[in-house]
Amino acid sequence: MHGRVNSLDAFWMPFSNNRAFKEHPRLFVGAKDMHYVTPDGRQVIDGTSGLWCVNAGHCRAPIVEAIQRQAAEMDFGPSFHLGHPKAFELARRVADLFPEGIDHVFFCNSGSEAVDSALKIALAYQRAIGQGQRTRLIGRERGYHGVGFGGVSVGGMVANRRHWGPLLPGVDHLCHTHDPASGTFVRGQRESGADLADDLERLVGLHGDTIAAVIVEPMAGSTGVLVPPKGYLERLRAITSKHGILLIFDEVITGFGRLGAPTASAYFGVTPDLITCAKGLTNAAVPMGGVGVKGEVHDAILEAAPPGIDLFHGYTYSGHPLASAAGLATLDVYESEGLFDRARTHSRPFEDLVHGLKGLPHVIDIRNLGLVAGIELEPRPGAPGARAMEAFQKAYDTGLLLRVTGDIIALSPPLIAEPSHLTEIVERLADVLRTVA
Ligand SMILES: Cc1ncc(COP(=O)(O)O)c(C=O)c1O
């Protein structure tokens, strides 16, 4: 094996079928705006913004140049007891973009780290206000919060949980909100189901005043585009507030325009206590995550801390200069090109397009919100996931990048997509679906 320069063996790829990939690799070697480029020069239209993250499109000049300038000016600067201006500036800009009251930002390097950071901040807050018995963390079935032990513990994807032993103690889960029995092919939010939030009252009944925080994705992306029922998030907010429980929205996917608003919190008009983000924060050009924190949460922790360090948590690369530069340039692009408004404008025609896939072979449900759609296929008997994987491969072969989880195909095109791009993505997908066995 040693010395095989072109071997694919050494890279143990994440969340992948390594053996299958290495027999039939799918590589990208370039990207620009709406497209990837394969080694043989084929253009592949990006139906998923990379991995829900390249919201402003690929290799955008202002972002590329900002990173290049920063790399030459100052490559790294520690954030423990030291700082550099761009991290502070980015935190200010993110706080301004987030709902009123969320006015501090803790930086990390990924969505998973953002989730673990948010869970720790929630625990620190409860201790700081004299509620140290509140150590329980509540997630939701079918939730995805990354791959740290905290995120896996509050997450609700069986395949991601079952290999890793007992996980964090003191974690419980709300029931999920997906209910095909109440209707399929629903456009946007469905009317019924707000009362599913009352499941939290059940958990409060069980655990009393030991719950520190509840974390949910306002719209679950990675588990197959699960749109919250109307009124559900509002109800969750009311119940958490009533019982002194912090509410965390995991906006790693929904942050930065995906639903046609700066955040899902703004889109739904529900303000949580903490917001996790990553992905679109830097247009994925440099890894970065963050936690937006309400003033009262931040202030309580600082006020209760003895002289010295207030939060015993942080990463070598928190507020990394390259990521901060990329983040600032990304926010400029979102703003100057009005990309969040653009996503809102395009979400209705996109909804019409994707619901036009109804009736194609194996399609059993279609869900959508903002510039996101989930197309659910009937699983092959005895081979869950195989049908969607075939669609994924055929799409790649014919020039379209999809994302699949189980038998659900997710679309989340870059916010720069023109109507013609959206039409092309859905038409290419239709062609693929017509040929999938
Ligand atoms: C809602 C949510 N939280 C957390 C994560 C984890 O982010 P990362 O892969 O950057 O660690 C993801 C990734 O898709 C996500 O969708």
The ligand as an SDF file (V2000), in Angstrom:
LIG
                    3D

 16 16  0  0  0  0  0  0  0  0999 V2000
  -28.9970   20.6870   13.1360 C   0  0  0  0  0  0  0  0  0  0  0  0
  -27.5600   20.2590   13.0990 C   0  0  0  0  0  0  0  0  0  0  0  0
  -26.8180   20.3320   14.2120 N   0  0  0  0  0  0  0  0  0  0  0  0
  -25.5290   19.9810   14.2170 C   0  0  0  0  0  0  0  0  0  0  0  0
  -24.9160   19.5170   13.0800 C   0  0  0  0  0  0  0  0  0  0  0  0
  -23.4850   19.1100   13.1270 C   0  0  0  0  0  0  0  0  0  0  0  0
  -22.6810   19.9930   12.4400 O   0  0  0  0  0  0  0  0  0  0  0  0
  -21.1860   19.5750   12.0620 P   0  0  0  0  0  0  0  0  0  0  0  0
  -21.2830   18.4760   11.0570 O   0  0  0  0  0  0  0  0  0  0  0  0
  -20.6020   20.8680   11.5160 O   0  0  0  0  0  0  0  0  0  0  0  0
  -20.5100   19.1650   13.3230 O   0  0  0  0  0  0  0  0  0  0  0  0
  -25.6400   19.4260   11.8960 C   0  0  0  0  0  0  0  0  0  0  0  0
  -25.0210   18.9430   10.6570 C   0  0  0  0  0  0  0  0  0  0  0  0
  -25.6460   18.6940    9.6630 O   0  0  0  0  0  0  0  0  0  0  0  0
  -27.0040   19.7900   11.9040 C   0  0  0  0  0  0  0  0  0  0  0  0
  -27.7570   19.6860   10.8040 O   0  0  0  0  0  0  0  0  0  0  0  0
  1  2  1  0
  2  3  1  0
  2 15  2  0
  3  4  2  0
  4  5  1  0
  5  6  1  0
  5 12  2  0
  6  7  1  0
  7  8  1  0
  8  9  2  0
  8 10  1  0
  8 11  1  0
 12 13  1  0
 12 15  1  0
 13 14  2  0
 15 16  1  0
M  END
$$$$
